[in-house]
Amino acid sequence: ELCVYCLRNEAGRMLGFLGVSASEIEMLFVRDEARGRGVGRELLEYATGVLGLTRLWVNSQNGQAAGFYRRMGFRETGRCERDPEGKPYPLLRMELPGGR
């Protein structure tokens, strides 16, 4: 089961969203115009601090996302050359050491 949390501005416009399962962060998306304003950090801190989730997979070809997670304290703990559907999208397994 996937739960999705949204962060909206005062006008109700969605700035970003976080998708989580019972055991890990499944996705995090921030609108281009909201990047660099703390939206991703707030969503990730909700996932780690409130929900207690400390693991995720990220496409290794997405350097911006992998770099963001590293800046937030996540460390690479593994890799897979194909995504869950068997497509050739290399993934990095990342975990937050010791949780938050």
Secondary structure as UniProt FT lines:
FT   STRAND          3..8
FT   TURN            10..11
FT   STRAND          14..20
FT   STRAND          25..30
FT   HELIX           32..34
FT   TURN            35..38
FT   HELIX           39..45
FT   HELIX           46..50
FT   STRAND          55..59
FT   TURN            60..61
FT   HELIX           63..71
FT   TURN            72..73
FT   STRAND          75..80
FT   TURN            84..85
FT   STRAND          91..95
FT   TURN            97..98
//
